[in-house]
Amino acid sequence: MVWQALKFSSLKKPSFPAIELSAERIYMRPPMIEDAKSWAEVRGRNISHIQPFDPKWPDDALTPDLFLRRISRQFYEWQHDRARAFLIFDTHTHALIGGMNINNICRGAAQYASLGFWIDEDCQGQGLMREALALTLKYCFEDLKLHRVHASCLPHNERSKKTLHAAGFKKEGFAEKYLQINGLWEDHVLFGLPKENWVQQNS
């Protein structure tokens, strides 16, 4: 797909809070308009790796217009305490390598949210997503004051299951036709982590 450069001066830029979560090898921050080209490049390079585990990509999935719509929605959700969106970067090269979304924040008596994440295939198997999850959980429990964090994955996604177990999540159930993935309603394995367990394993 041919990349069409964004004309930044003509676009209203969502202004996310200046938050950066840092670990030894990666850091995370909210997206910016200027990330559009890098985001399209890394996602485009990983179509066969990411798309089988994602909602179906629209025809304009890698265009500047979609990226702007995407981060505008994420900004709205952030403003209204519905979600938090982060991009993941390599600390040394500052290359964009993945994404982490804290979705469906529920307040009141529930105080939970659900995670969704992805990483560049070239970065798999190095423990980088474990670092990103550790940062995310600390942010969820200490900054957002959540009491539980949920996650789910396709039954055959062994990498995600292993990563979630390593972060302290426990398998809590199985949901038939739970999410629409790549155009099909797919079963998912459900995981959860309450704050008490997270505090215990990090004390």
C-alpha positions in Angstrom: 0.0 0.0 0.0 1.3 3.4 -1.0 1.9 5.7 2.0 0.3 9.2 1.8 2.0 11.7 4.0 -0.1 13.4 6.7 -0.4 17.2 6.5 0.0 17.7 10.2 -0.8 21.4 10.2 -4.2 20.8 8.7 -5.3 18.3 11.3 -6.6 18.8 14.8 -4.2 16.8 17.0 -5.6 14.9 20.0 -3.6 16.1 23.1 -3.1 13.1 25.3 -1.6 13.5 28.8 2.1 13.5 28.9 2.5 10.1 30.4 5.5 7.7 29.9 5.8 4.3 31.5 9.4 3.0 31.4 11.1 -0.3 31.9 14.6 -1.5 31.2 14.1 -2.3 27.5 10.8 -0.7 26.5 8.7 2.4 27.3 5.1 3.2 26.7 3.3 6.4 25.9 0.0 7.5 24.4 -0.1 7.8 20.6 0.6 11.0 18.7 -0.3 12.0 15.1 3.4 11.9 14.3 3.4 8.1 15.0 1.1 7.5 12.0 3.7 6.5 9.5 5.6 4.2 11.9 2.4 2.6 13.0 1.3 1.9 9.4 4.8 0.5 8.6 5.0 -1.9 11.5 1.4 -3.0 11.3 1.7 -3.5 7.5 4.9 -5.6 8.0 3.0 -7.7 10.5 -0.3 -8.3 8.7 0.0 -12.1 8.7 1.2 -12.1 12.3 -1.5 -9.7 13.8 -4.6 -9.9 11.6 -5.5 -13.5 12.6 -5.9 -12.3 16.2 -7.5 -8.9 15.5 -10.9 -7.7 14.6 -11.2 -7.6 10.8 -9.1 -4.8 9.3 -11.0 -2.4 7.1 -9.8 -1.7 3.6 -8.2 1.6 4.8 -6.5 0.0 7.8 -3.1 1.4 7.1 -4.0 4.9 5.9 -3.5 8.2 7.6 -7.2 8.8 7.8 -7.8 5.7 9.8 -5.0 6.4 12.1 -6.4 9.9 12.8 -9.9 8.4 13.4 -8.3 5.7 15.7 -6.4 8.1 17.9 -9.3 10.6 18.0 -11.5 7.8 19.3 -8.8 6.8 21.8 -8.5 10.4 23.0 -12.3 10.6 23.5 -12.2 7.3 25.5 -9.3 8.6 27.6 -11.0 11.9 28.4 -14.1 10.0 29.5 -12.2 7.4 31.6 -13.4 4.6 29.3 -10.0 3.3 28.1 -6.3 4.1 27.9 -4.2 3.6 24.7 -0.4 3.2 24.7 2.2 2.5 22.1 5.3 0.4 23.0 8.7 1.6 21.9 12.2 0.1 22.1 14.2 2.1 24.7 17.4 2.1 22.7 16.2 2.6 19.1 12.9 4.3 19.9 11.3 2.1 17.3 7.6 1.4 17.6 7.3 -2.3 18.4 3.7 -2.8 19.7 0.6 -1.5 21.4 -1.2 -1.9 24.7 -4.8 -1.0 25.3 -6.6 -0.8 28.6 -10.2 -1.2 27.4 -13.7 -1.1 28.9 -12.8 0.6 32.1 -15.7 0.0 34.5 -16.0 2.0 37.7 -18.6 1.9 40.5 -18.6 -1.4 42.4 -16.6 -3.2 39.7 -13.4 -1.3 39.2 -12.0 -3.4 36.4 -10.7 -3.2 32.8 -9.7 -5.5 30.0 -6.3 -5.6 28.2 -5.5 -6.0 24.6 -2.0 -6.0 23.2 0.2 -6.8 20.2 3.9 -6.8 19.4 6.0 -6.9 16.3 6.8 -10.5 15.3 10.5 -9.7 15.2 10.3 -8.8 18.9 8.6 -12.0 20.1 10.3 -14.4 22.4 12.4 -11.7 24.1 10.3 -11.0 27.2 9.4 -7.5 25.9 5.7 -8.0 26.3 6.2 -9.2 29.8 7.9 -5.9 30.6 5.0 -4.0 29.0 2.5 -6.0 30.9 4.3 -5.3 34.2 4.2 -1.6 33.5 0.6 -1.8 32.5 -0.5 -3.6 35.6 1.3 -1.2 37.9 -0.4 1.7 36.1 -3.8 -0.1 36.3 -3.6 -0.9 40.0 -1.7 2.1 41.3 -2.7 5.0 39.0 -6.2 4.0 37.8 -7.0 2.4 41.1 -8.6 -0.6 39.5 -9.3 -3.8 41.5 -9.2 -6.3 38.7 -7.7 -6.6 35.2 -9.1 -9.0 32.6 -7.6 -10.4 29.4 -8.6 -13.0 26.9 -7.1 -14.9 23.9 -7.9 -17.4 21.3 -7.6 -21.0 22.6 -4.7 -21.8 20.3 -2.7 -18.6 21.1 -0.1 -20.3 23.2 2.2 -17.3 23.3 -0.4 -15.0 24.8 -1.5 -17.6 27.4 2.1 -18.1 28.5 2.7 -14.3 28.7 -0.5 -13.8 30.8 0.4 -16.7 33.1 3.9 -15.2 33.6 2.3 -11.8 34.5 0.2 -13.5 37.3 -3.1 -13.9 35.4 -5.1 -17.1 36.1 -7.4 -18.8 33.7 -10.9 -18.1 34.9 -13.2 -19.5 32.1 -14.0 -20.1 28.5 -16.4 -18.0 26.5 -18.0 -19.3 23.3 -18.2 -16.9 20.4 -16.8 -14.2 22.6 -15.3 -11.7 20.2 -15.4 -11.1 16.5 -11.9 -11.9 15.2 -10.9 -11.4 11.6 -14.6 -11.4 10.7 -15.6 -14.5 12.7 -17.1 -14.9 16.2 -14.4 -16.8 18.0 -14.2 -18.7 21.3 -11.8 -17.2 23.9 -10.0 -18.3 27.1 -10.7 -15.8 29.9 -8.0 -14.7 32.3 -8.2 -12.4 35.4 -5.9 -10.8 38.0 -7.2 -9.1 41.1 -5.2 -6.4 42.8 -4.6 -8.6 45.9 -2.8 -11.2 43.9 -0.8 -8.6 42.1 0.3 -7.0 45.3 1.3 -10.4 46.8 3.4 -11.4 43.8 5.2 -8.0 43.7 5.8 -7.7 47.5 
